[in-house]
Amino acid sequence: MALDPGLLEILACPDDKGPLRYFAEENILYNPRQGITYPIKDGIPVLLTSESTLIDEDERKRLDELAGQETGSQDSEN
């Protein structure tokens, strides 16, 4: 289940108030500035710092690459 695009536009990290990246296939929201993810459970983003996961450097690189691929495909569509 994908999150509503309107909802994604207004979601922000509860810690630094910055934007989050959405990875539908993995059911997570990602804060690349802090290297943390937030789960999406039953289609509902769980934006609690106590529920966030600090990811390691390898996972951070993987998500950053995925985010770059998504941005590149969106740029070519416009």
Residue frames as a rotation matrix with the C-alpha (Angstrom) as fourth column:
MET 1
0.583 0.812 0.000 0.00
0.812 -0.583 0.000 0.00
0.000 0.000 -1.000 0.00
ALA 2
-0.407 -0.738 0.538 1.53
0.741 -0.612 -0.278 3.29
0.534 0.286 0.796 -1.12
LEU 3
-0.326 0.234 -0.916 1.29
0.696 -0.596 -0.400 6.45
-0.639 -0.768 0.031 0.94
ASP 4
0.696 0.671 0.255 -0.75
0.692 -0.533 -0.487 9.35
-0.191 0.515 -0.835 -0.39
PRO 5
-0.123 -0.799 0.588 1.47
0.855 -0.386 -0.345 11.84
0.503 0.461 0.731 -2.28
GLY 6
0.350 0.318 0.881 -0.19
-0.082 -0.927 0.367 14.75
0.933 -0.201 -0.298 -0.46
LEU 7
0.999 -0.013 -0.035 0.71
0.037 0.194 0.980 13.20
-0.006 -0.981 0.194 2.87
LEU 8
0.375 -0.925 0.059 4.31
0.926 0.377 0.027 12.66
-0.047 0.045 0.998 1.76
GLU 9
0.055 -0.332 0.942 4.64
0.464 -0.826 -0.319 16.37
0.884 0.455 0.109 0.96
ILE 10
0.471 0.227 0.852 3.86
-0.484 -0.741 0.465 17.39
0.737 -0.632 -0.240 4.54
LEU 11
0.921 -0.169 -0.350 5.64
0.366 0.684 0.631 14.64
0.133 -0.709 0.692 6.49
ALA 12
0.349 -0.852 0.390 8.82
-0.548 -0.523 -0.653 15.70
0.760 0.014 -0.649 8.27
CYS 13
-0.233 -0.545 -0.805 11.29
0.464 0.665 -0.585 14.12
0.855 -0.510 0.098 10.63
PRO 14
0.795 0.598 -0.099 10.14
0.354 -0.326 0.877 14.73
0.492 -0.732 -0.471 14.20
ASP 15
0.370 -0.741 -0.560 13.75
0.841 0.010 0.542 15.25
-0.396 -0.671 0.627 15.29
ASP 16
-0.627 -0.730 -0.273 15.23
0.525 -0.654 0.544 17.72
-0.576 0.197 0.793 12.76
LYS 17
0.161 0.859 -0.486 11.96
0.050 -0.498 -0.865 18.77
-0.986 0.115 -0.123 11.03
GLY 18
-0.537 -0.436 -0.722 13.49
-0.687 -0.271 0.674 18.09
-0.490 0.858 -0.154 7.59
PRO 19
0.343 0.697 -0.630 11.99
-0.935 0.318 -0.158 16.13
0.090 0.643 0.760 4.69
LEU 20
-0.088 -0.266 0.960 11.96
-0.395 0.894 0.212 12.35
-0.915 -0.360 -0.183 4.56
ARG 21
-0.574 -0.105 -0.812 12.50
-0.801 0.279 0.530 9.97
0.171 0.955 -0.244 1.64
TYR 22
0.295 0.786 0.544 9.84
-0.762 0.537 -0.362 7.33
-0.577 -0.308 0.757 1.08
PHE 23
-0.759 -0.477 -0.443 10.72
-0.640 0.674 0.369 3.77
0.123 0.563 -0.817 0.08
ALA 24
0.187 0.982 0.022 7.42
-0.980 0.185 0.074 2.02
0.069 -0.035 0.997 -0.61
GLU 25
0.305 -0.100 -0.947 9.00
-0.331 0.921 -0.204 -1.39
0.893 0.376 0.248 -1.27
GLU 26
-0.547 -0.652 -0.525 10.59
0.312 0.423 -0.851 -1.38
0.777 -0.629 -0.028 2.17
ASN 27
0.503 0.851 -0.153 7.81
0.540 -0.171 0.824 0.37
0.675 -0.497 -0.545 4.11
ILE 28
0.009 -0.548 -0.837 10.15
0.939 -0.284 0.196 2.99
-0.345 -0.787 0.511 5.53
LEU 29
0.942 0.032 0.335 10.72
0.130 -0.953 -0.275 6.72
0.310 0.303 -0.901 5.62
TYR 30
0.270 -0.949 -0.165 14.39
0.958 0.282 -0.054 7.70
0.098 -0.143 0.985 5.54
ASN 31
0.971 -0.133 -0.200 16.15
-0.083 -0.968 0.237 10.75
-0.225 -0.213 -0.951 6.94
PRO 32
0.631 -0.768 0.112 19.43
0.582 0.372 -0.723 10.94
0.514 0.521 0.681 4.99
ARG 33
0.311 -0.515 0.799 20.77
-0.432 -0.825 -0.364 13.79
0.847 -0.231 -0.479 7.15
GLN 34
0.161 -0.191 0.968 20.76
-0.984 0.039 0.172 11.67
-0.071 -0.981 -0.182 10.31
GLY 35
-0.628 -0.425 -0.652 20.95
-0.553 0.833 -0.010 8.16
0.547 0.354 -0.758 8.86
ILE 36
-0.788 0.446 0.424 17.72
-0.188 0.483 -0.855 6.99
-0.586 -0.754 -0.297 10.47
THR 37
-0.754 0.628 -0.191 14.58
-0.053 0.231 0.972 5.28
0.654 0.743 -0.141 9.21
TYR 38
-0.569 0.703 0.427 11.01
-0.689 -0.124 -0.714 5.29
-0.449 -0.700 0.555 10.46
PRO 39
-0.890 0.249 0.382 8.71
0.350 0.910 0.222 2.32
-0.293 0.331 -0.897 9.94
ILE 40
-0.478 0.854 -0.206 5.37
-0.851 -0.391 0.351 2.35
0.219 0.343 0.913 8.17
LYS 41
-0.966 0.176 0.190 2.99
0.075 0.891 -0.449 -0.06
-0.248 -0.419 -0.873 9.88
ASP 42
-0.237 0.927 0.292 -0.35
0.841 0.346 -0.415 -0.96
-0.486 0.147 -0.862 8.31
GLY 43
0.056 0.210 0.976 -0.01
0.865 -0.499 0.058 2.02
0.499 0.841 -0.209 5.98
ILE 44
0.954 0.282 0.103 0.60
0.177 -0.804 0.567 4.47
0.243 -0.523 -0.817 8.83
PRO 45
0.063 -0.973 0.220 3.97
0.092 -0.214 -0.972 6.26
0.994 0.082 0.076 9.22
VAL 46
0.761 0.070 -0.645 5.28
0.633 0.142 0.761 5.82
0.145 -0.987 0.064 12.77
LEU 47
0.196 -0.669 0.717 7.12
0.208 -0.686 -0.697 9.10
0.958 0.285 0.005 13.29
LEU 48
0.982 0.005 0.189 8.29
-0.186 -0.150 0.971 8.54
0.033 -0.989 -0.147 16.83
THR 49
0.216 -0.976 -0.036 11.98
-0.858 -0.172 -0.483 8.92
0.465 0.135 -0.875 17.58
SER 50
-0.130 -0.226 0.966 11.71
-0.791 0.611 0.036 5.93
-0.598 -0.759 -0.258 19.91
GLU 51
0.630 0.425 0.650 10.59
0.045 0.816 -0.577 3.82
-0.775 0.392 0.495 16.91
SER 52
0.749 -0.405 -0.524 13.34
-0.656 -0.349 -0.669 5.07
0.088 0.845 -0.527 14.57
THR 53
0.796 -0.547 0.258 16.28
0.477 0.831 0.288 2.91
-0.372 -0.106 0.922 13.54
LEU 54
0.411 -0.780 -0.472 19.83
-0.693 -0.604 0.395 4.19
-0.592 0.165 -0.789 13.25
ILE 55
0.992 -0.006 0.125 21.25
0.087 0.750 -0.656 2.53
-0.089 0.661 0.745 10.15
ASP 56
0.250 -0.968 0.033 24.85
0.410 0.136 0.902 1.57
-0.877 -0.213 0.430 9.46
GLU 57
-0.230 -0.472 -0.851 27.03
-0.473 -0.710 0.522 3.10
-0.851 0.522 -0.060 6.74
ASP 58
-0.959 -0.130 0.252 26.41
0.126 0.602 0.788 0.29
-0.254 0.788 -0.561 4.22
GLU 59
-0.172 0.974 0.146 22.63
0.940 0.206 -0.270 0.63
-0.294 0.090 -0.952 4.54
ARG 60
0.256 0.200 -0.946 22.92
0.136 -0.976 -0.170 4.40
-0.957 -0.085 -0.277 4.28
LYS 61
-0.675 -0.579 -0.458 24.87
-0.412 -0.220 0.885 4.10
-0.613 0.785 -0.090 1.03
ARG 62
-0.811 0.419 0.408 22.30
0.571 0.718 0.398 1.64
-0.127 0.556 -0.822 -0.35
LEU 63
0.188 0.947 -0.259 19.38
0.838 -0.292 -0.461 3.93
-0.513 -0.130 -0.849 0.45
ASP 64
0.037 -0.255 -0.966 21.21
-0.199 -0.949 0.243 6.98
-0.979 0.183 -0.086 -0.90
GLU 65
-0.925 -0.379 -0.025 21.83
-0.125 0.242 0.962 5.10
-0.359 0.893 -0.271 -4.16
LEU 66
-0.447 0.846 0.290 18.16
0.887 0.462 0.018 4.09
-0.119 0.266 -0.957 -4.36
ALA 67
0.328 0.558 -0.762 17.11
0.473 -0.795 -0.378 7.68
-0.818 -0.237 -0.525 -3.72
GLY 68
-0.394 -0.573 -0.718 19.45
-0.382 -0.609 0.696 8.86
-0.836 0.548 0.021 -6.48
GLN 69
-0.937 0.101 0.334 18.00
0.327 0.592 0.737 6.34
-0.123 0.800 -0.588 -8.92
GLU 70
-0.010 0.998 -0.061 14.46
0.941 -0.011 -0.337 7.47
-0.337 -0.061 -0.939 -8.10
THR 71
0.239 0.040 -0.970 15.40
0.043 -0.999 -0.031 11.13
-0.970 -0.035 -0.240 -8.54
GLY 72
-0.744 -0.605 -0.283 17.12
-0.278 -0.105 0.955 10.38
-0.608 0.789 -0.090 -11.84
SER 73
-0.732 0.527 0.431 14.10
0.680 0.587 0.438 8.51
-0.022 0.614 -0.789 -13.21
GLN 74
0.285 0.852 -0.439 11.75
0.778 -0.473 -0.413 11.30
-0.560 -0.223 -0.798 -12.13
ASP 75
-0.099 -0.406 -0.908 13.98
-0.193 -0.888 0.418 13.94
-0.976 0.216 0.009 -13.75
SER 76
-0.947 -0.319 0.051 13.97
-0.028 0.238 0.971 12.07
-0.321 0.918 -0.234 -17.06
GLU 77
-0.358 0.896 0.262 10.17
0.920 0.387 -0.068 11.81
-0.162 0.217 -0.963 -17.00
ASN 78
0.405 0.536 -0.741 9.71
0.484 -0.813 -0.324 15.60
-0.776 -0.227 -0.588 -16.74
